[in-house]
């Protein structure tokens, strides 16, 4: 007979400092800008940096590659009109406060995700599966969790990455296009979040294979959380309860029902 596991101790990870988050934000915006530029435009920007360095130098400088690259970054910051630290900090503190509310992401106010994120340690990973769980993935990243989002749709992944950048959580967020039921990246997630609608789109053998694979790579004490189906998608939803049978050997905790509406449940690996 399974017994209820002891609660994990409070997480040991420390949130990033605001200065560190600002530097990560600036670097991410600069890299995104470079990735969108053609090689010719990048070379033209490098030429502009060299000309400015030669013109502005009060004394003769040896223009090393590092010096030119640093000035290219400064040019990009000017073109993007990226905020100085103080202005960014004032806006960011308000944004981060809003992000801690699940409703900011369109999630139910009683979602268990905040509580589950609080059980993660600094080096733990949260793996999120499915397009309908993008909001959950971003919310976990805003909770300082290291998040890996997987889906088989490129547009979904690109949209998730774009919002992660806009919400300044990209430093803790990674998204990959995978073949569901086929190749998965190597991972040992302490938390797995699954979208019930994505699971409903899969054939039964593929669904079994995915859940078994995720259960196997999850360490003892790890948790799987199955979220309710998202409204408005043209797929007959798979109620989270339909996945209960996969976790007969785990400790399951269910949400209370609201009328006839199916809710989340999560299961802890003994």
BALOBA-1460 file (C-alpha; in Angstrom, 3 decimals):
// residues 270
<rec num="1" residu="x" x="0.000" y="0.000" z="0.000"/>
<rec num="2" residu="x" x="1.315" y="3.414" z="-0.990"/>
<rec num="3" residu="x" x="1.759" y="5.990" z="1.702"/>
<rec num="4" residu="x" x="1.660" y="9.721" z="1.341"/>
<rec num="5" residu="x" x="5.192" y="11.050" z="0.731"/>
<rec num="6" residu="x" x="6.828" y="13.447" z="3.112"/>
<rec num="7" residu="x" x="6.666" y="16.996" z="1.813"/>
<rec num="8" residu="x" x="9.849" y="18.159" z="0.162"/>
<rec num="9" residu="x" x="11.789" y="20.803" z="2.078"/>
<rec num="10" residu="x" x="11.548" y="24.417" z="1.014"/>
<rec num="11" residu="x" x="13.402" y="25.090" z="-2.202"/>
<rec num="12" residu="x" x="17.035" y="26.077" z="-1.884"/>
<rec num="13" residu="x" x="17.271" y="28.133" z="-5.071"/>
<rec num="14" residu="x" x="17.547" y="31.884" z="-4.822"/>
<rec num="15" residu="x" x="15.755" y="34.204" z="-7.244"/>
<rec num="16" residu="x" x="17.963" y="36.074" z="-9.673"/>
<rec num="17" residu="x" x="18.961" y="39.575" z="-8.638"/>
<rec num="18" residu="x" x="17.278" y="42.396" z="-10.518"/>
<rec num="19" residu="x" x="20.631" y="43.473" z="-11.939"/>
<rec num="20" residu="x" x="21.227" y="39.954" z="-13.240"/>
<rec num="21" residu="x" x="17.743" y="39.804" z="-14.748"/>
<rec num="22" residu="x" x="18.326" y="43.155" z="-16.429"/>
<rec num="23" residu="x" x="21.581" y="41.976" z="-17.983"/>
<rec num="24" residu="x" x="19.886" y="38.782" z="-19.193"/>
<rec num="25" residu="x" x="17.043" y="40.852" z="-20.666"/>
<rec num="26" residu="x" x="19.463" y="43.109" z="-22.557"/>
<rec num="27" residu="x" x="21.515" y="40.178" z="-23.863"/>
<rec num="28" residu="x" x="18.381" y="38.350" z="-25.004"/>
<rec num="29" residu="x" x="17.034" y="41.364" z="-26.899"/>
<rec num="30" residu="x" x="20.407" y="41.922" z="-28.571"/>
<rec num="31" residu="x" x="20.679" y="38.262" z="-29.614"/>
<rec num="32" residu="x" x="17.112" y="38.263" z="-30.947"/>
<rec num="33" residu="x" x="17.914" y="41.367" z="-33.012"/>
<rec num="34" residu="x" x="21.075" y="39.771" z="-34.433"/>
<rec num="35" residu="x" x="19.227" y="36.570" z="-35.309"/>
<rec num="36" residu="x" x="16.727" y="38.560" z="-37.360"/>
<rec num="37" residu="x" x="19.447" y="40.395" z="-39.318"/>
<rec num="38" residu="x" x="21.050" y="39.184" z="-42.534"/>
<rec num="39" residu="x" x="24.797" y="38.644" z="-42.678"/>
<rec num="40" residu="x" x="25.217" y="41.733" z="-44.883"/>
<rec num="41" residu="x" x="23.388" y="43.927" z="-42.365"/>
<rec num="42" residu="x" x="25.497" y="42.566" z="-39.525"/>
<rec num="43" residu="x" x="28.682" y="43.325" z="-41.450"/>
<rec num="44" residu="x" x="27.426" y="46.842" z="-42.179"/>
<rec num="45" residu="x" x="26.732" y="47.324" z="-38.466"/>
<rec num="46" residu="x" x="30.254" y="46.134" z="-37.650"/>
<rec num="47" residu="x" x="31.670" y="48.673" z="-40.136"/>
<rec num="48" residu="x" x="29.633" y="51.400" z="-38.459"/>
<rec num="49" residu="x" x="31.012" y="50.355" z="-35.069"/>
<rec num="50" residu="x" x="34.589" y="50.520" z="-36.360"/>
<rec num="51" residu="x" x="34.019" y="54.006" z="-37.804"/>
<rec num="52" residu="x" x="32.560" y="55.294" z="-34.530"/>
<rec num="53" residu="x" x="35.387" y="53.836" z="-32.482"/>
<rec num="54" residu="x" x="37.989" y="55.396" z="-34.747"/>
<rec num="55" residu="x" x="36.220" y="58.770" z="-34.675"/>
<rec num="56" residu="x" x="35.447" y="58.920" z="-30.952"/>
<rec num="57" residu="x" x="38.757" y="57.604" z="-29.632"/>
<rec num="58" residu="x" x="40.613" y="60.263" z="-27.661"/>
<rec num="59" residu="x" x="43.783" y="58.281" z="-28.170"/>
<rec num="60" residu="x" x="44.809" y="55.582" z="-30.576"/>
<rec num="61" residu="x" x="43.139" y="52.261" z="-29.866"/>
<rec num="62" residu="x" x="43.910" y="48.790" z="-31.090"/>
<rec num="63" residu="x" x="40.533" y="47.733" z="-32.450"/>
<rec num="64" residu="x" x="40.260" y="44.145" z="-31.334"/>
<rec num="65" residu="x" x="37.375" y="41.899" z="-32.344"/>
<rec num="66" residu="x" x="36.055" y="41.973" z="-28.773"/>
<rec num="67" residu="x" x="36.043" y="45.779" z="-28.725"/>
<rec num="68" residu="x" x="34.155" y="45.941" z="-32.024"/>
<rec num="69" residu="x" x="31.595" y="43.339" z="-30.906"/>
<rec num="70" residu="x" x="30.962" y="45.243" z="-27.673"/>
<rec num="71" residu="x" x="30.352" y="48.431" z="-29.630"/>
<rec num="72" residu="x" x="28.023" y="46.591" z="-32.022"/>
<rec num="73" residu="x" x="25.967" y="45.606" z="-28.976"/>
<rec num="74" residu="x" x="25.864" y="49.243" z="-27.866"/>
<rec num="75" residu="x" x="24.652" y="50.291" z="-31.337"/>
<rec num="76" residu="x" x="21.893" y="47.694" z="-31.168"/>
<rec num="77" residu="x" x="20.859" y="48.933" z="-27.734"/>
<rec num="78" residu="x" x="20.510" y="52.434" z="-29.153"/>
<rec num="79" residu="x" x="18.523" y="51.254" z="-32.158"/>
<rec num="80" residu="x" x="16.156" y="49.222" z="-29.999"/>
<rec num="81" residu="x" x="15.960" y="52.040" z="-27.460"/>
<rec num="82" residu="x" x="16.485" y="49.567" z="-24.667"/>
<rec num="83" residu="x" x="15.860" y="51.107" z="-21.237"/>
<rec num="84" residu="x" x="18.562" y="51.950" z="-18.741"/>
<rec num="85" residu="x" x="18.584" y="49.857" z="-15.579"/>
<rec num="86" residu="x" x="16.568" y="52.225" z="-13.353"/>
<rec num="87" residu="x" x="13.722" y="52.624" z="-15.850"/>
<rec num="88" residu="x" x="13.684" y="48.878" z="-16.585"/>
<rec num="89" residu="x" x="13.688" y="48.059" z="-12.843"/>
<rec num="90" residu="x" x="10.656" y="50.256" z="-12.119"/>
<rec num="91" residu="x" x="8.621" y="48.583" z="-14.860"/>
<rec num="92" residu="x" x="9.985" y="45.101" z="-14.231"/>
<rec num="93" residu="x" x="9.069" y="44.986" z="-10.535"/>
<rec num="94" residu="x" x="5.449" y="45.759" z="-11.439"/>
<rec num="95" residu="x" x="5.492" y="43.190" z="-14.246"/>
<rec num="96" residu="x" x="6.993" y="40.447" z="-12.072"/>
<rec num="97" residu="x" x="4.385" y="41.084" z="-9.389"/>
<rec num="98" residu="x" x="1.616" y="40.703" z="-11.969"/>
<rec num="99" residu="x" x="3.218" y="37.526" z="-13.334"/>
<rec num="100" residu="x" x="2.953" y="35.808" z="-9.961"/>
<rec num="101" residu="x" x="-0.841" y="35.886" z="-10.346"/>
<rec num="102" residu="x" x="-1.955" y="32.852" z="-12.417"/>
<rec num="103" residu="x" x="-4.728" y="34.897" z="-14.007"/>
<rec num="104" residu="x" x="-2.060" y="37.068" z="-15.680"/>
<rec num="105" residu="x" x="-1.396" y="34.034" z="-17.879"/>
<rec num="106" residu="x" x="-5.025" y="33.033" z="-18.297"/>
<rec num="107" residu="x" x="-4.744" y="30.233" z="-15.725"/>
<rec num="108" residu="x" x="-7.314" y="29.414" z="-13.057"/>
<rec num="109" residu="x" x="-6.642" y="31.158" z="-9.767"/>
<rec num="110" residu="x" x="-6.660" y="27.794" z="-7.944"/>
<rec num="111" residu="x" x="-4.053" y="26.152" z="-10.173"/>
<rec num="112" residu="x" x="-1.594" y="24.004" z="-8.183"/>
<rec num="113" residu="x" x="1.362" y="25.198" z="-10.280"/>
<rec num="114" residu="x" x="2.566" y="27.879" z="-7.860"/>
<rec num="115" residu="x" x="2.668" y="25.352" z="-5.041"/>
<rec num="116" residu="x" x="4.418" y="22.788" z="-7.246"/>
<rec num="117" residu="x" x="7.005" y="25.334" z="-8.391"/>
<rec num="118" residu="x" x="7.765" y="26.047" z="-4.748"/>
<rec num="119" residu="x" x="8.916" y="22.443" z="-4.304"/>
<rec num="120" residu="x" x="11.598" y="22.716" z="-6.985"/>
<rec num="121" residu="x" x="15.247" y="23.212" z="-6.118"/>
<rec num="122" residu="x" x="17.643" y="25.463" z="-7.989"/>
<rec num="123" residu="x" x="18.844" y="22.794" z="-10.431"/>
<rec num="124" residu="x" x="15.485" y="21.070" z="-10.914"/>
<rec num="125" residu="x" x="13.816" y="21.121" z="-14.306"/>
<rec num="126" residu="x" x="10.136" y="21.445" z="-15.169"/>
<rec num="127" residu="x" x="9.133" y="19.751" z="-18.427"/>
<rec num="128" residu="x" x="5.888" y="20.979" z="-20.003"/>
<rec num="129" residu="x" x="4.191" y="19.029" z="-22.785"/>
<rec num="130" residu="x" x="1.654" y="20.403" z="-25.243"/>
<rec num="131" residu="x" x="0.373" y="23.590" z="-26.840"/>
<rec num="132" residu="x" x="-2.398" y="23.977" z="-24.282"/>
<rec num="133" residu="x" x="0.160" y="24.191" z="-21.479"/>
<rec num="134" residu="x" x="2.158" y="27.153" z="-22.851"/>
<rec num="135" residu="x" x="0.660" y="29.476" z="-20.236"/>
<rec num="136" residu="x" x="1.621" y="27.000" z="-17.521"/>
<rec num="137" residu="x" x="5.203" y="26.865" z="-18.828"/>
<rec num="138" residu="x" x="5.544" y="30.662" z="-18.818"/>
<rec num="139" residu="x" x="3.989" y="30.918" z="-15.360"/>
<rec num="140" residu="x" x="6.511" y="28.392" z="-14.013"/>
<rec num="141" residu="x" x="9.373" y="30.365" z="-15.583"/>
<rec num="142" residu="x" x="8.059" y="33.494" z="-13.859"/>
<rec num="143" residu="x" x="8.257" y="31.505" z="-10.614"/>
<rec num="144" residu="x" x="12.038" y="31.129" z="-11.207"/>
<rec num="145" residu="x" x="11.739" y="27.513" z="-12.393"/>
<rec num="146" residu="x" x="13.885" y="26.160" z="-15.240"/>
<rec num="147" residu="x" x="11.350" y="25.215" z="-17.911"/>
<rec num="148" residu="x" x="11.517" y="23.077" z="-21.053"/>
<rec num="149" residu="x" x="8.407" y="23.245" z="-23.274"/>
<rec num="150" residu="x" x="7.853" y="20.503" z="-25.869"/>
<rec num="151" residu="x" x="5.337" y="20.421" z="-28.709"/>
<rec num="152" residu="x" x="5.180" y="19.161" z="-32.297"/>
<rec num="153" residu="x" x="3.985" y="22.473" z="-33.776"/>
<rec num="154" residu="x" x="6.629" y="25.012" z="-34.828"/>
<rec num="155" residu="x" x="4.240" y="27.981" z="-34.720"/>
<rec num="156" residu="x" x="3.314" y="27.154" z="-31.113"/>
<rec num="157" residu="x" x="6.971" y="26.978" z="-30.086"/>
<rec num="158" residu="x" x="7.880" y="30.232" z="-31.831"/>
<rec num="159" residu="x" x="4.910" y="32.059" z="-30.284"/>
<rec num="160" residu="x" x="5.856" y="30.753" z="-26.828"/>
<rec num="161" residu="x" x="9.465" y="31.909" z="-27.268"/>
<rec num="162" residu="x" x="8.301" y="35.326" z="-28.403"/>
<rec num="163" residu="x" x="6.097" y="35.803" z="-25.349"/>
<rec num="164" residu="x" x="8.850" y="34.549" z="-23.048"/>
<rec num="165" residu="x" x="11.016" y="37.342" z="-24.423"/>
<rec num="166" residu="x" x="8.282" y="39.948" z="-24.050"/>
<rec num="167" residu="x" x="7.603" y="38.873" z="-20.470"/>
<rec num="168" residu="x" x="11.357" y="38.818" z="-19.638"/>
<rec num="169" residu="x" x="11.391" y="35.149" z="-18.566"/>
<rec num="170" residu="x" x="13.391" y="33.814" z="-21.531"/>
<rec num="171" residu="x" x="16.489" y="33.192" z="-19.399"/>
<rec num="172" residu="x" x="14.656" y="30.349" z="-17.621"/>
<rec num="173" residu="x" x="12.602" y="29.163" z="-20.592"/>
<rec num="174" residu="x" x="13.487" y="26.807" z="-23.434"/>
<rec num="175" residu="x" x="11.125" y="25.449" z="-26.103"/>
<rec num="176" residu="x" x="11.742" y="22.628" z="-28.580"/>
<rec num="177" residu="x" x="9.818" y="21.117" z="-31.493"/>
<rec num="178" residu="x" x="9.670" y="17.346" z="-31.054"/>
<rec num="179" residu="x" x="7.875" y="14.415" z="-32.611"/>
<rec num="180" residu="x" x="5.461" y="13.394" z="-29.870"/>
<rec num="181" residu="x" x="5.869" y="9.706" z="-29.286"/>
<rec num="182" residu="x" x="9.185" y="9.736" z="-31.143"/>
<rec num="183" residu="x" x="12.370" y="11.575" z="-30.150"/>
<rec num="184" residu="x" x="12.503" y="13.322" z="-26.770"/>
<rec num="185" residu="x" x="15.479" y="15.217" z="-25.381"/>
<rec num="186" residu="x" x="17.291" y="13.641" z="-22.458"/>
<rec num="187" residu="x" x="15.855" y="15.030" z="-19.242"/>
<rec num="188" residu="x" x="15.235" y="14.141" z="-15.603"/>
<rec num="189" residu="x" x="12.374" y="16.504" z="-14.777"/>
<rec num="190" residu="x" x="11.352" y="16.978" z="-11.166"/>
<rec num="191" residu="x" x="8.034" y="18.333" z="-12.456"/>
<rec num="192" residu="x" x="6.125" y="17.302" z="-15.604"/>
<rec num="193" residu="x" x="3.055" y="19.243" z="-16.733"/>
<rec num="194" residu="x" x="0.845" y="17.728" z="-19.446"/>
<rec num="195" residu="x" x="-1.928" y="19.293" z="-21.494"/>
<rec num="196" residu="x" x="-4.957" y="16.979" z="-21.591"/>
<rec num="197" residu="x" x="-6.014" y="18.195" z="-25.047"/>
<rec num="198" residu="x" x="-2.601" y="17.447" z="-26.543"/>
<rec num="199" residu="x" x="-2.796" y="13.968" z="-25.009"/>
<rec num="200" residu="x" x="-6.261" y="13.511" z="-26.563"/>
<rec num="201" residu="x" x="-4.836" y="14.185" z="-30.026"/>
<rec num="202" residu="x" x="-2.515" y="11.186" z="-29.717"/>
<rec num="203" residu="x" x="-3.327" y="7.567" z="-30.426"/>
<rec num="204" residu="x" x="-3.616" y="5.307" z="-27.401"/>
<rec num="205" residu="x" x="-0.293" y="3.489" z="-28.030"/>
<rec num="206" residu="x" x="1.565" y="6.801" z="-28.411"/>
<rec num="207" residu="x" x="-0.089" y="8.184" z="-25.291"/>
<rec num="208" residu="x" x="0.960" y="5.134" z="-23.288"/>
<rec num="209" residu="x" x="4.511" y="5.338" z="-24.634"/>
<rec num="210" residu="x" x="4.871" y="9.028" z="-23.739"/>
<rec num="211" residu="x" x="3.526" y="8.682" z="-20.206"/>
<rec num="212" residu="x" x="5.647" y="5.588" z="-19.532"/>
<rec num="213" residu="x" x="8.747" y="7.353" z="-20.842"/>
<rec num="214" residu="x" x="8.119" y="10.454" z="-18.714"/>
<rec num="215" residu="x" x="7.403" y="8.359" z="-15.629"/>
<rec num="216" residu="x" x="10.645" y="6.475" z="-16.099"/>
<rec num="217" residu="x" x="12.832" y="9.601" z="-16.451"/>
<rec num="218" residu="x" x="11.203" y="11.371" z="-13.485"/>
<rec num="219" residu="x" x="13.241" y="10.904" z="-10.276"/>
<rec num="220" residu="x" x="11.714" y="9.674" z="-7.022"/>
<rec num="221" residu="x" x="9.702" y="12.448" z="-5.408"/>
<rec num="222" residu="x" x="9.034" y="14.015" z="-8.811"/>
<rec num="223" residu="x" x="5.531" y="15.116" z="-9.759"/>
<rec num="224" residu="x" x="3.341" y="14.861" z="-12.863"/>
<rec num="225" residu="x" x="0.532" y="17.401" z="-13.176"/>
<rec num="226" residu="x" x="-2.227" y="16.926" z="-15.759"/>
<rec num="227" residu="x" x="-4.079" y="20.120" z="-16.624"/>
<rec num="228" residu="x" x="-7.712" y="20.327" z="-17.792"/>
<rec num="229" residu="x" x="-8.456" y="20.770" z="-21.480"/>
<rec num="230" residu="x" x="-8.292" y="24.249" z="-22.929"/>
<rec num="231" residu="x" x="-11.556" y="25.688" z="-24.257"/>
<rec num="232" residu="x" x="-11.985" y="26.537" z="-27.914"/>
<rec num="233" residu="x" x="-9.790" y="23.852" z="-29.507"/>
<rec num="234" residu="x" x="-11.330" y="21.558" z="-32.138"/>
<rec num="235" residu="x" x="-10.449" y="18.355" z="-30.340"/>
<rec num="236" residu="x" x="-12.667" y="16.163" z="-28.186"/>
<rec num="237" residu="x" x="-11.018" y="16.782" z="-24.812"/>
<rec num="238" residu="x" x="-9.512" y="14.037" z="-22.748"/>
<rec num="239" residu="x" x="-10.493" y="14.628" z="-19.139"/>
<rec num="240" residu="x" x="-7.522" y="14.530" z="-16.766"/>
<rec num="241" residu="x" x="-9.274" y="11.726" z="-14.896"/>
<rec num="242" residu="x" x="-8.849" y="9.538" z="-17.988"/>
<rec num="243" residu="x" x="-5.125" y="9.437" z="-17.229"/>
<rec num="244" residu="x" x="-5.540" y="8.291" z="-13.627"/>
<rec num="245" residu="x" x="-4.939" y="4.663" z="-14.607"/>
<rec num="246" residu="x" x="-1.400" y="5.501" z="-15.687"/>
<rec num="247" residu="x" x="-0.574" y="6.487" z="-12.107"/>
<rec num="248" residu="x" x="-1.953" y="3.558" z="-10.111"/>
<rec num="249" residu="x" x="1.510" y="3.064" z="-8.601"/>
<rec num="250" residu="x" x="1.975" y="6.768" z="-7.718"/>
<rec num="251" residu="x" x="0.375" y="8.931" z="-5.020"/>
<rec num="252" residu="x" x="-2.433" y="10.895" z="-6.680"/>
<rec num="253" residu="x" x="-3.977" y="14.154" z="-5.477"/>
<rec num="254" residu="x" x="-7.062" y="15.473" z="-7.230"/>
<rec num="255" residu="x" x="-8.616" y="18.914" z="-7.361"/>
<rec num="256" residu="x" x="-12.123" y="19.341" z="-6.085"/>
<rec num="257" residu="x" x="-14.743" y="19.316" z="-8.788"/>
<rec num="258" residu="x" x="-16.648" y="22.435" z="-9.750"/>
<rec num="259" residu="x" x="-20.011" y="21.135" z="-10.958"/>
<rec num="260" residu="x" x="-19.351" y="18.637" z="-13.743"/>
<rec num="261" residu="x" x="-16.197" y="20.331" z="-14.971"/>
<rec num="262" residu="x" x="-13.097" y="18.118" z="-15.033"/>
<rec num="263" residu="x" x="-10.134" y="19.540" z="-13.120"/>
<rec num="264" residu="x" x="-6.444" y="18.944" z="-12.767"/>
<rec num="265" residu="x" x="-4.755" y="16.227" z="-10.765"/>
<rec num="266" residu="x" x="-1.154" y="15.570" z="-9.909"/>
<rec num="267" residu="x" x="0.742" y="12.431" z="-8.971"/>
<rec num="268" residu="x" x="3.965" y="12.024" z="-6.975"/>
<rec num="269" residu="x" x="6.460" y="9.260" z="-7.739"/>
<rec num="270" residu="x" x="7.192" y="7.235" z="-4.581"/>
